[in-house]
Amino acid sequence: MKTISEEQLQAFILKAREKKNRPPATAMP
């Protein structure tokens, strides 16, 4: 497995949070 740096991990978490916070209406076409 590749080692993930803390910066990459934080960026991944932030993106995941943004997806969760967005309503499904805007997420899907």
mmCIF entry with sequence, helices, sheets and N, C-alpha, C, O atoms, coordinates in Angstrom:
data_MODEL
# 
_entry.id   MODEL 
# 
_entity.id                         1 
_entity.type                       polymer 
_entity.pdbx_number_of_molecules   1 
# 
_entity_poly.entity_id                      1 
_entity_poly.type                           'polypeptide(L)' 
_entity_poly.nstd_linkage                   no 
_entity_poly.nstd_monomer                   no 
_entity_poly.pdbx_seq_one_letter_code       MKTISEEQLQAFILKAREKKNRPPATAMP 
_entity_poly.pdbx_seq_one_letter_code_can   MKTISEEQLQAFILKAREKKNRPPATAMP 
_entity_poly.pdbx_strand_id                 A 
# 
loop_
_entity_poly_seq.entity_id 
_entity_poly_seq.num 
_entity_poly_seq.mon_id 
_entity_poly_seq.hetero 
1 1  MET n 
1 2  LYS n 
1 3  THR n 
1 4  ILE n 
1 5  SER n 
1 6  GLU n 
1 7  GLU n 
1 8  GLN n 
1 9  LEU n 
1 10 GLN n 
1 11 ALA n 
1 12 PHE n 
1 13 ILE n 
1 14 LEU n 
1 15 LYS n 
1 16 ALA n 
1 17 ARG n 
1 18 GLU n 
1 19 LYS n 
1 20 LYS n 
1 21 ASN n 
1 22 ARG n 
1 23 PRO n 
1 24 PRO n 
1 25 ALA n 
1 26 THR n 
1 27 ALA n 
1 28 MET n 
1 29 PRO n 
# 
_struct_asym.id          A 
_struct_asym.entity_id   1 
# 
loop_
_struct_conf.conf_type_id 
_struct_conf.id 
_struct_conf.pdbx_PDB_helix_id 
_struct_conf.beg_label_comp_id 
_struct_conf.beg_label_asym_id 
_struct_conf.beg_label_seq_id 
_struct_conf.pdbx_beg_PDB_ins_code 
_struct_conf.end_label_comp_id 
_struct_conf.end_label_asym_id 
_struct_conf.end_label_seq_id 
_struct_conf.pdbx_end_PDB_ins_code 
_struct_conf.beg_auth_comp_id 
_struct_conf.beg_auth_asym_id 
_struct_conf.beg_auth_seq_id 
_struct_conf.end_auth_comp_id 
_struct_conf.end_auth_asym_id 
_struct_conf.end_auth_seq_id 
_struct_conf.pdbx_PDB_helix_class 
_struct_conf.details 
_struct_conf.pdbx_PDB_helix_length 
HELX_P HELX_P1 AA1 GLU A 6  ? ASN A 21 ? GLU A 6  ASN A 21 1 ? 16 
HELX_P HELX_P2 AA2 PRO A 24 ? ALA A 27 ? PRO A 24 ALA A 27 1 ? 4  
# 
_struct_conf_type.id          HELX_P 
_struct_conf_type.criteria    ? 
_struct_conf_type.reference   ? 
# 
loop_
_atom_site.group_PDB 
_atom_site.id 
_atom_site.type_symbol 
_atom_site.label_atom_id 
_atom_site.label_alt_id 
_atom_site.label_comp_id 
_atom_site.label_asym_id 
_atom_site.label_entity_id 
_atom_site.label_seq_id 
_atom_site.pdbx_PDB_ins_code 
_atom_site.Cartn_x 
_atom_site.Cartn_y 
_atom_site.Cartn_z 
_atom_site.occupancy 
_atom_site.B_iso_or_equiv 
_atom_site.pdbx_formal_charge 
_atom_site.auth_seq_id 
_atom_site.auth_comp_id 
_atom_site.auth_asym_id 
_atom_site.auth_atom_id 
_atom_site.pdbx_PDB_model_num 
ATOM 1   N N  . MET A 1 1  ? 0.840   -1.204 0.000   1.00 0.00 ? 1  MET A N  1 
ATOM 2   C CA . MET A 1 1  ? 0.000   0.000  0.000   1.00 0.00 ? 1  MET A CA 1 
ATOM 3   C C  . MET A 1 1  ? 0.872   1.249  0.000   1.00 0.00 ? 1  MET A C  1 
ATOM 4   O O  . MET A 1 1  ? 1.971   1.264  0.556   1.00 0.00 ? 1  MET A O  1 
ATOM 5   N N  . LYS A 1 2  ? 0.359   2.288  -0.633  1.00 0.00 ? 2  LYS A N  1 
ATOM 6   C CA . LYS A 1 2  ? 1.115   3.548  -0.655  1.00 0.00 ? 2  LYS A CA 1 
ATOM 7   C C  . LYS A 1 2  ? 0.893   4.307  0.651   1.00 0.00 ? 2  LYS A C  1 
ATOM 8   O O  . LYS A 1 2  ? -0.190  4.270  1.233   1.00 0.00 ? 2  LYS A O  1 
ATOM 9   N N  . THR A 1 3  ? 1.931   4.987  1.090   1.00 0.00 ? 3  THR A N  1 
ATOM 10  C CA . THR A 1 3  ? 1.787   5.790  2.307   1.00 0.00 ? 3  THR A CA 1 
ATOM 11  C C  . THR A 1 3  ? 1.171   7.139  1.944   1.00 0.00 ? 3  THR A C  1 
ATOM 12  O O  . THR A 1 3  ? 1.621   7.809  1.014   1.00 0.00 ? 3  THR A O  1 
ATOM 13  N N  . ILE A 1 4  ? 0.150   7.522  2.679   1.00 0.00 ? 4  ILE A N  1 
ATOM 14  C CA . ILE A 1 4  ? -0.529  8.787  2.395   1.00 0.00 ? 4  ILE A CA 1 
ATOM 15  C C  . ILE A 1 4  ? -0.061  9.846  3.384   1.00 0.00 ? 4  ILE A C  1 
ATOM 16  O O  . ILE A 1 4  ? -0.060  9.626  4.595   1.00 0.00 ? 4  ILE A O  1 
ATOM 17  N N  . SER A 1 5  ? 0.332   10.980 2.858   1.00 0.00 ? 5  SER A N  1 
ATOM 18  C CA . SER A 1 5  ? 0.796   12.055 3.737   1.00 0.00 ? 5  SER A CA 1 
ATOM 19  C C  . SER A 1 5  ? -0.398  12.698 4.438   1.00 0.00 ? 5  SER A C  1 
ATOM 20  O O  . SER A 1 5  ? -1.534  12.569 3.982   1.00 0.00 ? 5  SER A O  1 
ATOM 21  N N  . GLU A 1 6  ? -0.140  13.384 5.539   1.00 0.00 ? 6  GLU A N  1 
ATOM 22  C CA . GLU A 1 6  ? -1.235  14.010 6.287   1.00 0.00 ? 6  GLU A CA 1 
ATOM 23  C C  . GLU A 1 6  ? -1.945  15.047 5.432   1.00 0.00 ? 6  GLU A C  1 
ATOM 24  O O  . GLU A 1 6  ? -3.163  15.201 5.518   1.00 0.00 ? 6  GLU A O  1 
ATOM 25  N N  . GLU A 1 7  ? -1.178  15.764 4.600   1.00 0.00 ? 7  GLU A N  1 
ATOM 26  C CA . GLU A 1 7  ? -1.797  16.788 3.749   1.00 0.00 ? 7  GLU A CA 1 
ATOM 27  C C  . GLU A 1 7  ? -2.780  16.146 2.776   1.00 0.00 ? 7  GLU A C  1 
ATOM 28  O O  . GLU A 1 7  ? -3.886  16.649 2.580   1.00 0.00 ? 7  GLU A O  1 
ATOM 29  N N  . GLN A 1 8  ? -2.372  15.027 2.164   1.00 0.00 ? 8  GLN A N  1 
ATOM 30  C CA . GLN A 1 8  ? -3.264  14.356 1.222   1.00 0.00 ? 8  GLN A CA 1 
ATOM 31  C C  . GLN A 1 8  ? -4.493  13.831 1.946   1.00 0.00 ? 8  GLN A C  1 
ATOM 32  O O  . GLN A 1 8  ? -5.608  13.900 1.428   1.00 0.00 ? 8  GLN A O  1 
ATOM 33  N N  . LEU A 1 9  ? -4.280  13.302 3.156   1.00 0.00 ? 9  LEU A N  1 
ATOM 34  C CA . LEU A 1 9  ? -5.400  12.754 3.918   1.00 0.00 ? 9  LEU A CA 1 
ATOM 35  C C  . LEU A 1 9  ? -6.387  13.862 4.273   1.00 0.00 ? 9  LEU A C  1 
ATOM 36  O O  . LEU A 1 9  ? -7.597  13.677 4.146   1.00 0.00 ? 9  LEU A O  1 
ATOM 37  N N  . GLN A 1 10 ? -5.884  15.005 4.715   1.00 0.00 ? 10 GLN A N  1 
ATOM 38  C CA . GLN A 1 10 ? -6.760  16.124 5.074   1.00 0.00 ? 10 GLN A CA 1 
ATOM 39  C C  . GLN A 1 10 ? -7.533  16.607 3.851   1.00 0.00 ? 10 GLN A C  1 
ATOM 40  O O  . GLN A 1 10 ? -8.725  16.898 3.948   1.00 0.00 ? 10 GLN A O  1 
ATOM 41  N N  . ALA A 1 11 ? -6.868  16.694 2.710   1.00 0.00 ? 11 ALA A N  1 
ATOM 42  C CA . ALA A 1 11 ? -7.535  17.152 1.492   1.00 0.00 ? 11 ALA A CA 1 
ATOM 43  C C  . ALA A 1 11 ? -8.647  16.179 1.112   1.00 0.00 ? 11 ALA A C  1 
ATOM 44  O O  . ALA A 1 11 ? -9.726  16.598 0.691   1.00 0.00 ? 11 ALA A O  1 
ATOM 45  N N  . PHE A 1 12 ? -8.384  14.876 1.260   1.00 0.00 ? 12 PHE A N  1 
ATOM 46  C CA . PHE A 1 12 ? -9.392  13.867 0.934   1.00 0.00 ? 12 PHE A CA 1 
ATOM 47  C C  . PHE A 1 12 ? -10.598 14.005 1.857   1.00 0.00 ? 12 PHE A C  1 
ATOM 48  O O  . PHE A 1 12 ? -11.741 13.909 1.410   1.00 0.00 ? 12 PHE A O  1 
ATOM 49  N N  . ILE A 1 13 ? -10.340 14.232 3.149   1.00 0.00 ? 13 ILE A N  1 
ATOM 50  C CA . ILE A 1 13 ? -11.434 14.368 4.119   1.00 0.00 ? 13 ILE A CA 1 
ATOM 51  C C  . ILE A 1 13 ? -12.257 15.616 3.810   1.00 0.00 ? 13 ILE A C  1 
ATOM 52  O O  . ILE A 1 13 ? -13.485 15.591 3.885   1.00 0.00 ? 13 ILE A O  1 
ATOM 53  N N  . LEU A 1 14 ? -11.573 16.705 3.462   1.00 0.00 ? 14 LEU A N  1 
ATOM 54  C CA . LEU A 1 14 ? -12.298 17.945 3.153   1.00 0.00 ? 14 LEU A CA 1 
ATOM 55  C C  . LEU A 1 14 ? -13.217 17.734 1.952   1.00 0.00 ? 14 LEU A C  1 
ATOM 56  O O  . LEU A 1 14 ? -14.358 18.197 1.956   1.00 0.00 ? 14 LEU A O  1 
ATOM 57  N N  . LYS A 1 15 ? -12.736 17.048 0.940   1.00 0.00 ? 15 LYS A N  1 
ATOM 58  C CA . LYS A 1 15 ? -13.566 16.793 -0.245  1.00 0.00 ? 15 LYS A CA 1 
ATOM 59  C C  . LYS A 1 15 ? -14.763 15.932 0.132   1.00 0.00 ? 15 LYS A C  1 
ATOM 60  O O  . LYS A 1 15 ? -15.878 16.173 -0.332  1.00 0.00 ? 15 LYS A O  1 
ATOM 61  N N  . ALA A 1 16 ? -14.534 14.933 0.970   1.00 0.00 ? 16 ALA A N  1 
ATOM 62  C CA . ALA A 1 16 ? -15.629 14.052 1.389   1.00 0.00 ? 16 ALA A CA 1 
ATOM 63  C C  . ALA A 1 16 ? -16.671 14.853 2.171   1.00 0.00 ? 16 ALA A C  1 
ATOM 64  O O  . ALA A 1 16 ? -17.873 14.639 2.012   1.00 0.00 ? 16 ALA A O  1 
ATOM 65  N N  . ARG A 1 17 ? -16.209 15.771 3.011   1.00 0.00 ? 17 ARG A N  1 
ATOM 66  C CA . ARG A 1 17 ? -17.152 16.589 3.788   1.00 0.00 ? 17 ARG A CA 1 
ATOM 67  C C  . ARG A 1 17 ? -17.975 17.464 2.860   1.00 0.00 ? 17 ARG A C  1 
ATOM 68  O O  . ARG A 1 17 ? -19.179 17.624 3.062   1.00 0.00 ? 17 ARG A O  1 
ATOM 69  N N  . GLU A 1 18 ? -17.338 18.028 1.846   1.00 0.00 ? 18 GLU A N  1 
ATOM 70  C CA . GLU A 1 18 ? -18.066 18.896 0.916   1.00 0.00 ? 18 GLU A CA 1 
ATOM 71  C C  . GLU A 1 18 ? -19.170 18.108 0.216   1.00 0.00 ? 18 GLU A C  1 
ATOM 72  O O  . GLU A 1 18 ? -20.279 18.612 0.039   1.00 0.00 ? 18 GLU A O  1 
ATOM 73  N N  . LYS A 1 19 ? -18.868 16.881 -0.181  1.00 0.00 ? 19 LYS A N  1 
ATOM 74  C CA . LYS A 1 19 ? -19.877 16.056 -0.858  1.00 0.00 ? 19 LYS A CA 1 
ATOM 75  C C  . LYS A 1 19 ? -21.041 15.764 0.090   1.00 0.00 ? 19 LYS A C  1 
ATOM 76  O O  . LYS A 1 19 ? -22.202 15.793 -0.319  1.00 0.00 ? 19 LYS A O  1 
ATOM 77  N N  . LYS A 1 20 ? -20.727 15.484 1.351   1.00 0.00 ? 20 LYS A N  1 
ATOM 78  C CA . LYS A 1 20 ? -21.793 15.169 2.313   1.00 0.00 ? 20 LYS A CA 1 
ATOM 79  C C  . LYS A 1 20 ? -22.649 16.397 2.588   1.00 0.00 ? 20 LYS A C  1 
ATOM 80  O O  . LYS A 1 20 ? -23.866 16.287 2.734   1.00 0.00 ? 20 LYS A O  1 
ATOM 81  N N  . ASN A 1 21 ? -22.018 17.570 2.658   1.00 0.00 ? 21 ASN A N  1 
ATOM 82  C CA . ASN A 1 21 ? -22.760 18.789 2.977   1.00 0.00 ? 21 ASN A CA 1 
ATOM 83  C C  . ASN A 1 21 ? -23.642 19.230 1.805   1.00 0.00 ? 21 ASN A C  1 
ATOM 84  O O  . ASN A 1 21 ? -24.664 19.887 2.005   1.00 0.00 ? 21 ASN A O  1 
ATOM 85  N N  . ARG A 1 22 ? -23.248 18.869 0.598   1.00 0.00 ? 22 ARG A N  1 
ATOM 86  C CA . ARG A 1 22 ? -24.034 19.288 -0.567  1.00 0.00 ? 22 ARG A CA 1 
ATOM 87  C C  . ARG A 1 22 ? -25.308 18.452 -0.659  1.00 0.00 ? 22 ARG A C  1 
ATOM 88  O O  . ARG A 1 22 ? -25.261 17.239 -0.458  1.00 0.00 ? 22 ARG A O  1 
ATOM 89  N N  . PRO A 1 23 ? -26.431 19.073 -0.956  1.00 0.00 ? 23 PRO A N  1 
ATOM 90  C CA . PRO A 1 23 ? -27.683 18.328 -1.143  1.00 0.00 ? 23 PRO A CA 1 
ATOM 91  C C  . PRO A 1 23 ? -27.600 17.461 -2.392  1.00 0.00 ? 23 PRO A C  1 
ATOM 92  O O  . PRO A 1 23 ? -26.943 17.843 -3.360  1.00 0.00 ? 23 PRO A O  1 
ATOM 93  N N  . PRO A 1 24 ? -28.247 16.309 -2.392  1.00 0.00 ? 24 PRO A N  1 
ATOM 94  C CA . PRO A 1 24 ? -28.180 15.382 -3.539  1.00 0.00 ? 24 PRO A CA 1 
ATOM 95  C C  . PRO A 1 24 ? -28.706 16.021 -4.822  1.00 0.00 ? 24 PRO A C  1 
ATOM 96  O O  . PRO A 1 24 ? -28.334 15.597 -5.917  1.00 0.00 ? 24 PRO A O  1 
ATOM 97  N N  . ALA A 1 25 ? -29.560 17.027 -4.706  1.00 0.00 ? 25 ALA A N  1 
ATOM 98  C CA . ALA A 1 25 ? -30.129 17.660 -5.901  1.00 0.00 ? 25 ALA A CA 1 
ATOM 99  C C  . ALA A 1 25 ? -29.031 18.318 -6.727  1.00 0.00 ? 25 ALA A C  1 
ATOM 100 O O  . ALA A 1 25 ? -29.035 18.223 -7.954  1.00 0.00 ? 25 ALA A O  1 
ATOM 101 N N  . THR A 1 26 ? -28.082 18.991 -6.054  1.00 0.00 ? 26 THR A N  1 
ATOM 102 C CA . THR A 1 26 ? -27.023 19.674 -6.795  1.00 0.00 ? 26 THR A CA 1 
ATOM 103 C C  . THR A 1 26 ? -25.940 18.685 -7.210  1.00 0.00 ? 26 THR A C  1 
ATOM 104 O O  . THR A 1 26 ? -25.219 18.921 -8.180  1.00 0.00 ? 26 THR A O  1 
ATOM 105 N N  . ALA A 1 27 ? -25.825 17.588 -6.483  1.00 0.00 ? 27 ALA A N  1 
ATOM 106 C CA . ALA A 1 27 ? -24.762 16.629 -6.777  1.00 0.00 ? 27 ALA A CA 1 
ATOM 107 C C  . ALA A 1 27 ? -25.101 15.832 -8.030  1.00 0.00 ? 27 ALA A C  1 
ATOM 108 O O  . ALA A 1 27 ? -24.214 15.469 -8.802  1.00 0.00 ? 27 ALA A O  1 
ATOM 109 N N  . MET A 1 28 ? -26.399 15.560 -8.230  1.00 0.00 ? 28 MET A N  1 
ATOM 110 C CA . MET A 1 28 ? -26.783 14.753 -9.394  1.00 0.00 ? 28 MET A CA 1 
ATOM 111 C C  . MET A 1 28 ? -27.396 15.640 -10.467 1.00 0.00 ? 28 MET A C  1 
ATOM 112 O O  . MET A 1 28 ? -28.108 16.593 -10.149 1.00 0.00 ? 28 MET A O  1 
ATOM 113 N N  . PRO A 1 29 ? -27.130 15.340 -11.730 1.00 0.00 ? 29 PRO A N  1 
ATOM 114 C CA . PRO A 1 29 ? -27.675 16.127 -12.849 1.00 0.00 ? 29 PRO A CA 1 
ATOM 115 C C  . PRO A 1 29 ? -29.181 15.930 -13.010 1.00 0.00 ? 29 PRO A C  1 
ATOM 116 O O  . PRO A 1 29 ? -29.789 16.521 -13.903 1.00 0.00 ? 29 PRO A O  1 
# 
